[in-house]
Amino acid sequence: MDNFNNRLKQAMEYRNVKPAELSKLTNIGKSSISQWLSGKYSAKQDKIFVIAKALNVNPSWLIGANVPMSNETLPDKIFNLSSKLTEKRQNKVYNFAKQQYNEQKNVIQMPVKSEVSVCGAVSAGTGEYLLDNTPELVPYEGDVPEHDYAVIVNGDSMLPLFEDKQIIFVKKTFEARSGQVVIAYYDNQAYVKKYVNDEKGARFVSLNKSYDDMPIDETHEAQIIGVVVL
């Protein structure tokens, strides 16, 4: 562990403070500071706090503790370090920082491109497609949530939530809460609909009000096979 004398040298070099300047800042004699720097003896506790305040360092660090020298932010550290450079080197630091800033401003977040395994299509319209369970890799841009399978929406009955030909992701389940968007077989065709079960009864609902509700009763074969992951 460094002793007080070595830490004092480090702090003065870092702050670019000479013994005479430190003497003025602390009202401590130059001879005392010189003797501390030479390692002849260490400062008393009251003087250590005065020196630490003048140099803006942690007094515990100054006496050798394993703690940060100061609570400076990174911009403070950059400024203090660059202030010790020659003007030519300071210009290099400035130009580099300016370049980094301009690059940061012009960063374009590119969409994540990947491929997903799609198991056919589900109808958001009149039920003309069946879920065929034959996986096909198709390109996809965007975040892919945790899911069991993916399907393509066919139709506009779930606008504005889902567009025609949009890929949606599904978790397998045979149950759903009222209000969830589900994948369901209805009279042997696969649909993506909102499942509703209230005082009016259970039914599959389209968000596009141009389409009628699909009642779940004894006159129709209906089974939920998944919940859409939004």
C-alpha angles and dihedrals in degrees: 000000000000116000126228094268095056093044091050090053091050093049094048092048092047092050091040091233121153123213092254091052092047089052090056092046094051105027087234118138118259090232091059091050091049091051091050091050092049090053094241091132141337129251122258119252096260091053092047091059091049092050093045091053093048093050094038094235134132109269090215089056090048092061093048106273118150095247133111115285091234144346093250119149119235093258088054091052092049091050094047093048096045091048088068093057126094116260091257092054091043088057089053091052091048094049091049092049090048091051091051091049093050091049090050092052092050098046110128116204103228116209116254109256121204144132126258131196108242121197100204131280137307124205123247087178134036101341101259094143132066128206100250099185092220105133118225125181111234131174117260134184119204142037115325112215124211106280145151098225142349131225138184120244115232116196139013105266092108097052131164091026097049128021127213111279093013118146113234130187125229139197114211115246139135094213135060140175121247108271097032122123109240145181109233142172110232117180090341096308128104121239140174108221144143111264113223127181115174141123089305091058136254119313147145113250133201118218089216102078091210086083127072124237118261109228119219105219143119092287093064135053107231134170132166111224102173149357120238114242107227 
